[in-house]
Each structure stands twice: as structure tokens, then as C-alpha cells.
Amino acid sequence: MTAGPVPGGSGEPPAADRAGQPAVGRGGRWRDQAVALGWLVVAWLLLWGDVSWGNLLTGLVVGAAVLFFFPLPSVTFGGRLRPGPLLVLAGTFVAELISASVHVAAVALRPGYRPRGGIIAVPLRVRTDLNLALTAEVISLVPGTLILDVDRARGVLYVHVLDVRGPEDLTGSRDRVLAVERRIVRAVGSPTEVRRLDLEPVERRNHP
């Protein structure tokens, strides 16, 4: 635990930490813990593929245990919930889940076909811990893509992609990751984060 700046001293201002994320009060921490628990429960239900009272209660217990025994760095939610973009995010996720499942099934059932995989590095435009976590979670839940590593300092996701036949497949996969980030930020991000979506990723500027 790091001590905060002493009033009147020369410490860093309490409005932001070194990662550029706002400081969180006691009430904010409880709110962030509740948001994290909610996402853990959603992930649990998606992994089981069945929404029931038993799975819901088990997910709450498992999520609470994870947050208690394996505490993560404080993730601050400074955005706002937007119902329209949230519906777009949910609907697009379901459509991509179905499409990717059909594609992976077709690859698995194709006689004699050995798919090639690839690994891409995707720098995100909004580098908060919450956006990194949500984007990585959504990408990993879609069949055919898997998060291998996260560079928290640089805001980069390293993604394994199934069935790569050429450079255009890697480019398309990178575009899909950035599209997922865009939908998440538009659904739950702050106005500043939404404006940041218009900034071109560093990787694209260096590799036209």
C-alpha cells in the first residue's frame, strides 16, 4: 500500500496517480469492486453457458473469493453507461460469437486441413486498466482468438489468431480488436476516452 501525499507537502497531486488514472475514495473503491464482481459473474455465466440461479450464486461466491484472496490493483471507473451503445456492444458480441463458432467448427470439420495461427500486437487507444481488461475479456470469449499477454504499461494486447491464410487476415483481426475497443469505450467510457478513439494507433502510423 502506498501512502498518499501529505497536505501541504511536495507529493504528487491526489487527483491522479502515475498511470494517469484518477484517485479513488473509499466509496469509489466499493463501487469499483462491485463493477469488478459484476463482470466476474458475467464471465462465469458465459463460461458455463447457462443462466440459472445456481450458476448466478456460484459466480457471486467465486467472484467474491477471487477479489478477496487475489486482490488486483484498483481499477477506476470514471466513465458513464450509455444504453444505446451498450445494446450495440451486446448485439455485436452475440453476432460475432455465433459467426466465430461456425467458422471454428468448419475449420475443425474440414478433412485434412491444418489451420495456421498467428500472433499480433494491438496497441489500444484508451490504456486504462478497465479498458484493457474489458477488451481482453471480450476478445478471449470469441472462439478463434485468445489473449496471450497484456503489456499494461504500453497498453498493448498480444492476440493469438486462428486460421491465418495471409497478411489480410492479420490486418482484419487487428481491426476487429480495435472495433471491440471502440464499442466498449462508447458504451462505458468517459467523454475524454471517447474522443481519444479518434487518435490513430502508434502501430498503424509506423506501418502504413
N, C-alpha and C positions, 0 to 999 in steps of 0.2 A: 504494500500500500504506500503510495507516495503522498507526502504532506503537501497541502495547498499553500499558496503564497500567504505570508503574514501581512495583515493590513498595514499599509504604510511602508512595507518593505520593498525590496527590489525584485521579488519573484515575478513569474510570468502572470499575465492577467488571467483572472479566473474564467473569462468568457470563452476561452478556447484552450485546448491542450496542444501538444506539439504536432499531433496528427491533423490539426485543423478542425477537430470536432468540438462542439460546444460542451462546456462543463455541465454536469448533470447534478441536480439537487436530489435530496432523499426521495421526494415524491416522484421525480423523473426516473430515478432508478427503479422504483417499484413498477412504474408504467412500462419501462423498457423490459423488465423481467417478465411482465405479463404478456407483452408482444412476443418475446422470445419463446415463452411457453406455448403461446397460441400457434406459432409456426412449427414448433416441435410436434405438437399434437396433429397438425395438418400433415406433416411429413410421415408421422406414424400411421395415420389412416390411409395415406396413399400407398405406403409400403405394404400394408395388409390388403388393400384393395376392397375393403368392406367397411361401410359406415354403420356402426352399431353402438349401443350404449356400452357394451363390454369393451370394445376397442377404444371408445372415447375415454372411459375411465382409466383403462390401462395406459393410454397415451398421456393422460394427465399425470399419472403416478410416475411413469418413466421420464417424462419431460421434467417434472419437478426434481426427480433424483439426479438427472443429468446436470441441471442448473445448480443443485446444492453441492454435489460431490465433485463436479468438474467445472468450477466457475470460469467463465470466459471473460475477456476484457469487456468493459462496459460498452455496449453498443447503443448509441443515442439515436432516437427517432425524433428528428426535427422537421419532418415533412407534414403533409396533410393527406387525408384519404379522399380520393375523388371517385365517386360511384361509377361514372361512365367509363373512365379508363380501367377501373378495376374489373368491370364486366368484360371489356375488351381483352384484358390480360387473361382472365379465366377462360373465356371462349377460345382465344387463340391457343392457349395451353392445351385445352382438350383436343382441338383440331390437330395440333402438332403431335400430341401423344398418340392419337389414332393413326395418323399418317406414318409416323416413325415406326409404330408397332407393325403395321402392314409391310413396310419396307424391310425391316429386320427379319420378319417371318419369311418374306420372299427370298431374301439372301440365304437364310438358313435352309430353306427347302430346295434351293436350286442345285441340281445334281452336278457334282464336280467343280463347283465354283468356290474359289478361295478368295474371300474379300481381303483387300489391303486396308490397313489402318494408317492414320497419320496423327501427328500431334501439332497443334497450332497454339501460338501465344496471342492472346487477345487483350490488349490494354483497354480497360474501361474508362469512360469519360468522367464518371462520378466514382471517386475512390474511397467512399466511406465504407466502414466495416459492414454496415447494414446492407448496402447495395451489393458489395462483394458476396456476402452470404446468401442473399436472396437470389441473385443471378446464378451463382454456382448451384444452388439447390434446384432451381427450375431446370437448368441445363442438364443436371445429373438425372433428373426424373424422366427425361425424354429418352427412350431407347435409341441406342446408336451413338450417344455422346456421353462422355464421362469426364469429370473434373479430376485431373491428376495432381495438380498443385496450384497453390494460390500465392502470388507474391504480394503480400499485404502492403509493403512499403511503396511499391510501384503501381499497385492496382492492376495487376496482370493475372488473368486466368489462363492456365495451361490445360487445354482440352484435347482429349483423345476422340478422334472421329472414325467411325466405321465405314467401310466401303468407299475408299478414296480411289477414283479412277483417273484423276488428272488435277492440275492446279485449280481448275474452275470449281472443283468440289471443295477444296480448302478455302477458297475465297467465299463460296456460298455459305460454308459453315461459319466462317468468321462473321459474315453479315448477319446470320441468324442469331449468333450470340449477342451482337450489338443491338439487334432488334428486340431481343428479350430484355436487355438492359433498358432500352428506351421505353418499353411498355411498363416495366416495373417503376422506373423513375416517374413517368407520367401518372402512374396510379397512386404512388405513396410518397413521392419526392417533394422537396421544398421548391418554391419558385426559382430560387438560385440554382438548384440542381437541374431543374427542367431547362433553364437557359443554357446550362453547361452542356446539354446534349448536342447543341449546335457546333461545339468545338470538335474539330477533326482529330481522330486518334493519332498519336505520335507514329504508330507503325505505318499508317497509310501515308503520312506525309513523307516518311523516309522511303517507302516502297510504292511508288505510283503505279 
